Amino acid sequence: MVIEPSALRGRPAGLLPLLGYQADAVPALAEGLPAGGRGQFIAACGTGKTMVGLHTALQVCPAGLVVLTCPSLALLAQTLELWAAVTPHVLAVCSDTSVATRARQAYQVDCPVTTKATEVVVWLIRQPTDRLRLILVTHKSAAVAGAGLLATGIPADLLLVDEAHRTTGHTAKQSAVVHHDTGLPARRRLYKTATPRVLGPRQDPRQAMSMDDERYFGPVLFRYPFADAIADGWLDDFRAVAIGITRREVLHLLHQAGSSAVVQAGDAPLHTVVVQAALIRAAKTFGLRRILVFARTIRESREFARTLARTLDVLPPDERPDGPLTVRHVDSTQSVRTRTAALDLLAEPPQDGWTVVSNPHCLAEGIDVPAIDTVVYAHAPRSAVDVVQGVSRALRRNPHGPGIATVLVPMLLPDDGSDLTDLGPWQTLLHTLWALRAHDDRFAASLDLQRARHTRDQPVALPDQVRLILPAGYTTQDILDHVAVRIVEHASTTWTAGIDALTAFHSEHGHSNVPPGYHAGRLDLSQWLRQQLALLHAGQQPADRIAALHKLGLSVTVAATTGPDTVDHEAAHHLDAVRAYHRQHGHLRTLPGTVIDGIDIHQWLASSRHPGSRARTDPVVGRILDTLDPGWDIIHEPACVASLHAARTHHTRHADLRPAPDIVIDNHDIHQWLTRCRDPQSCVHRDPTLHALLTAMDPRWTQPPPRGHDEALRAVRAYHAEHGHVLWPAGTVIDGTDLDQISERFYGWCVNGSLSGGQTAAWAALGVARRHRSNLTFDRSITAARQYLAREGHLNPPPEHRENGIALQTWLTRVPSFARRGYHTTEQTRELVELGIGVPRPEHRTPARTTTPPREHPDKELRAAQAFHRRHGHLFPTPDTLIKGINLYAALRLIRHRYVQGRLNSEQLDRWNALGMVWDTREAEFAWGITACRIYRARQGRLNPSPDHSEIGIPLHQWITTQRRRSTMGTLSHTERDQLIDVGVLPLRDS
């Protein structure tokens, strides 16, 4: 479907319909993110990725919370204006309050703008949960929004990351927070970009995030390339125009301008005039009226705008464009309003003239710059991403433009045009062409076709999309032909010519072992083949090229550090099987009978260790095996290899290599084997690869268990084997071990985090949970009561009776007192009620829900509570809170008392419950403290209040100390513990 320009202009109220490819993209993205996960949406600039993201959000979470991150304030303001037509529930997290101006004017949307996590918390609490809500943040402010989400415990239903290539790089960079739930929690993540950034092999994958790493960015769910966007009418076609100016011309212009600068090669005045003169001549030659200039820095951009009119004045009248010049400078330090005013002049040049806007790359990404004719690079672009993002500003359809976008590349050339050995002056052009070919398959094919012609000694011509305008002295045919050849050589790839030559070589000789120095025409085929195999080994070849190489018998390469080479088909087949095993296990320690693809690789590796084997005599095979596993040739006993496999099984189950004693996997005592491995004289310490494997699985695998742990576990196992439970009577001793002391030590190990997952699982299998001694006493006592009740039919034991060592009557007498003091957890209270012991706490009493109006009418208290809740988002007032003359703190205590007495009717209960009223006094006090922690943490970023600090009336330091003491005593319920962990009062290891 071809998109007409008129369909892309203007915006009706409400949601815009999907056009062209967008109708296919939205279902694909929604299907790829049904209930969670992450994925990528890659589409050319200017094709409506923001609109696609909006429609996708409406499909996957029509009444959910959406968080959208942008790299710049300008893009945030533009996105806000689009979303404001769909939902009024919008919050912007950034430093510029003017970003919401246009949205407010167009849609009367009340969009708060903040940089505080506490205000994010309040906004989240107040928003309706049955409507679409949007939080817009810059990449730099994403951590603030994340803190607000974490404080409220509300994850985003969808996180949209715009210009996602800006979040690649080091894992510690500021924008990396968008990739992790610990920084910005989200159920789904969709990464949008036109220019996916893939990091090279030199980057450490453990410290770098690349868009080909699905752990961070997910798979590509939909792709819409530049060539398709141009063909479908979303974008204009482009041309790259290189204008050369000699040093002599520039010096003449500077002299006429009266510059006082000392003009030397590389000085700023010299380069600035080159760019300005080339821009002016291009505007005259091609009738350009809307020009965007990209400078390196704010200072250079500002100076360019300041001096452009002066350069225009000194050029001859016949080289000046028609109409007056309007020039502006724009940078990221300006407000959105200031930048918008400058861009408006770019959209409609005053007095039918021409407008130039200079910027230090702040207009390169994402934002809808008004339709422009030309982009100019004052210096060589920093990356292909910079080129494509910048050029895309000009590719957007312009109904009033020439129908083709111009990429202008100024060049400062030597006065002598005959010396073309130095390509330095042409580097900006070459960088630009490389970037354009990477994102336009048509342009790449055109360049490669000319490269193939050159390889076959045929005449070379530049593609139609490349124009050269050179000064006198560079216009002879010999020089132009030489320039064309050099540009094609450096801006094209030799893949097509190389694979054709290799195919011909293979057809003639029956193999692809090209000898060194072999040439096919002008192409050094042996060198070309080494380069392709190096890329193949590094995993940098696309799928179609891998298939072409494999078809010619090239399937295995050695490490790039040792120089690529090939092996014969038989060795390649064995090595492919070895690689498959290594990908699965991470080493080459095989067990007898290990067969992959019909090859017994255990036997093949065993034979390869002998001095006369192929691996010892063929350096290629040896280097491949050494690259996979430097210790592949160390001979291990089969039992050691089997134990390694058992260790991997244990790691899969428990995520560690610190098993409990007597754990047997596949007939191997893994605990005993790892204990031997800790010996410095063991085979593991002699084999660095094996040691590294164990360390990679569990860096703490050499750490022995806590002192006395193994003996204690064996004693408890012995008791459990004899009695079937672990509720031993007080004073029980097994093999000289006091089991009561084991309970205390086990609790201490748990609190200190001394036990591994495997050790904890062994205790849990016996029914031993991390309980304080007071809880263990309760477990024994309630078990004794059940046994007595089952045997005698009642719970009236004589004073002297002891059941499993428990003085049962004494315990039963104390239970009501413990219940009144709140010593029992909710689970313990339920167990007591089931046995008919004690009186349930107030939360277990069901108040009467009657339609008869009570004698009291707490309408005044309800209205005061509603006013407080609207203002603060919670219902935890301080003791001195007065609302409309009512002490709300005292009023809530009165309402809870009426609730316990059953004096609230159904309508009143519903109104109070709608405010989140917590009826139980103990639970209310706890929830109050949790809310205070969340508010403090959202504001400060951590939880370390001073001893005298009070948060919403809670002495926070004292409250936190109390909860940690309760944790040590084991009197927290599971729900309370989870909430304390969530707000950071308790560490994760206590969970």
C-alpha positions, 0 to 999 in steps of 0.5 A: 500500500502506497501512502499519500502525503496528504494522509500523513498530515493533520491529525483528527481528534482522538485515535488516528487509524493505522496505515499501511504496514502498521496494520500488520505490525500491531497484531504481530507485536500484540501476539509477541507480548501476550502476557509478558516478556520483551521484544523489539520493533524495528522500523524506519524513521518517520513511519509512525512507530509511536502510533504503532506503540499506542495501538499495541498498548490499547490491545495488550493492556487497554486498562493498564499502566503504560510507562514510555521512556524517551531519550529527549524532552522534545520527543517526550513532548511530542509523544505526550501530545499524541497520547493525550488524545487517548487518555487523560491520565498522564504523568510526565517525569522530567525536568521541563514543565513546558513539555505538557503545554501543547497537550494541555492546550489541545486536549485540556489534559491535566498532566503533572510534571515532576522529578520526585518519586514521592509524587509518582507514588501519590499519582499512582495511588490516586489514578483509577485502575480501570482506565489506561494510565501513562507515565512518560519519562526521559531515559535519565529520569527512568530511575525516578519512575521506577522508584515510585513503582517499586514503592507502591508495588505496582508494575507497569503492564507495558514498558515502551522504550523509544529509541532503544539503541540509546539504552545499549552499552555498559550494564552500569549506564544510567539508562540500563534501569529500563531493562530490569524489574529491580529498577523499573518493574514491568510485565512486558517490554517493547523496544522501538528503534530504527537503528538497532545497535549491535556491539562488536566482539570486543565488548565484554558480554557480561558488562555490555548490552547489545540489541542482539542479546535477547536477555535484555531486548528480546527477539525482533517481533516485527521489522520494516526496513528503509527500502520498504518505507521508501517504496511504500511512500512513507519516506522520500528517496535520497541522494548524497551530495558531496561538495568539495572546496579547496583550501585556497577558496576557503582562505579567500573567503576568510580574508574577505570576511575579515576574520581575525582568527589565525587560520591553520589546518584544522582551525575552527574558522577554516572548517566552519567556512567550508561547511557554510560555503558548501551549504550555500552553493547546494541551496542555490544549485538544488533549490533547497529551503529547509536545511538542518545542520548537525554540529559536534558541540553546542559551541560549534553549532552556535558559532555556525549559526552566528557566522553563516550570514557573514559567509553568505555576504562574501560569496558572489551574488550568482552563488547565493540562493534566492530569498532572505536567510533565516538561521537559528541555533537549537540545543538541549539546554533550551526549553521545549517552547524555544526549540518549537519556535525555531522549528516552526521557522524551519517548517515555513521559511519567512518571506518565502526565503530559506531557513537553516537550523543548526544543532548538536545532534539534539534533533537527530532522534525520534522527534517529528522535525518539520519536513526538511530538504537537506541535512548537513554533517559539519564533521564526520558522523560518530556512528552509522546510527547518527547518520541514519537518524539524522538523514531520516529527518530529511527522508520524511515525506514533504508535499511541498519539497522536491520529492528527494532528500539531500544528504550534504557532505562538505569536503575540504580538499587540497589545492592539487587535485592530482594527489589522491593517495590520501583519503582523509578529506573523503572520510566524511563522505565514506562514513555517510555512504557506509551508514546509508548502505547498511539501512538501504538494501537497494543502495547497497546492491548498487554499490556492490554491483559497481564493486563487482564491475571493478573486480572484472576490470570493467568501467566503474560509475557512482550510483545515481544516488551519489553526486560529486560537485568538485572544484576546478582541478578535480574535474578531469575524467581521469581524476573523476574515474579514480575518485569513483573507484576509490569511493566504490572500493571503500563504500562497498563490500566484496561479498558478491564478487568473492562468493562468485569467485569462490563458487567458480574455484569450487566448481573447478577444483572440487574443494574450497581450500584456496591456496595463499596468494590466489587471485580471481581477477583483482580480488585476493580470494585467499585473503577474502576467504580468511576474512569471511571465515573470521566473521563466521567464527565470530558469529557475525555472518548473516544467515544467508551468507552462512548457508552459502559458505556451508554449501561450499563445505566451509562449516568450521573455523578456528579462533580468530586469535590464531588465524582462520582456516578450514578442515576437511569434511570428516574432521568438520563433522566430528568437530561440529558434534564436539561443538554441539556437546560443548554448547550444552555442557560448557566443557569436553569432559564426556562420559563413555557412550556419548553419541551426537549426530551418530558420532561417539565423541567420547571415543573420538576425544579419547583417541585425540589425546594420543600423541599421534592423533589428528588433533596432535598433528593437525594444528587446525583441529588442535587449535579448535579444541584448545579454543573450546576447552583448554583442558580437553586433553587432560585425562580424568577418571570416568567417576570424576566425569560422572560426578561432574555431570551429577554436580550440574544436575544438583546445580539445576535443582538448587542453583548452588554446589553446596549440597547436604551430606549423603546426597546421591545423584545418579549413584554418585555421592555429590557431597563427598565428591565436592568435599574431595574437590576442595583439596588443593591436590585434587584433580579439579585444582590441576585442571583450570577448566574444570575448576572454572566450570565449578566456579561459574556454577557457584562462586562459593562452591569451595566454602565448607558447610557451617560448623557442625551442620552435617552432624546435626542434619544426620542426627535429625534424619535419624530421629525422623527415620525412627519417629516420622516427625521432627517434634522431639520432646525437650532433652532429646539426645541422638548420638551425643547431639542435643536436638534442642540445641540443633533447633537454635543453631539451625535458626541462626544459620538461616538468619545469617544466610549460612545455608545453601539452597541444597542444604535448606532443601534437605532440612525442609524435606524433613519438615524442619522450617526456620522457626524461633524456639517460641514457635517450635514450642508452640508446634510441639504443644499443639501437636501434643494437644491434638494427640491427647484430644484424639486419644481421650476425646477432651482437652482437660488433662490432669495437672501432672500429665505430660504429653511428649514431654509437654506439661499440657495443662500449664500450656493450655492455661497460658494460651488465652493470655498469649492470645490477648497479648497478640503473641500468636500469628494468624496461622497459630490462632486458626489452629487454636480455634480449630481445636476449640482452644482460647478466644479468637482475636477480633479479626475473626469475629464477623460483625453483624451486617444489618440494614438497620441504621445504627444509633450513631451516624459516622457521616462526619468521620467518613467525610473527613476520612475521604478528604484526607484520602484524596489528599494523601492517598492513604488512611494513616493520619497522625494523632494531631490530624484535624480535618473539618474540626475532627481529630481523624486519628481518634475518629478512626479508632472509634470507627474500628470499635464500632466495627468490632461491636457490629454497629456499622451497616452494609453501606457504611462498611462498603464506603469505609472499605473503598478507602482501604480501611484496615479494621484490625488494630494490629494490622492497621498499625503494621500497614501504617508502618509499611506505608511510612517506609514506602513514602520515605524510601521513594523520597530518599531512595533508601531506608535509613531514617535517623532515630528522631525521624517521624514519617506520617506520625510513625517514629520510623527508626523505632518501628523498623527496629521493632520489626527486625526484633520480631523477625529474630524472635520468629513472631512475624507472619509470612505476609508481614515478612513478605511486606517487610522484605518488599520495602527493604526492612528485611534482607532477601536472605530472610525470606 
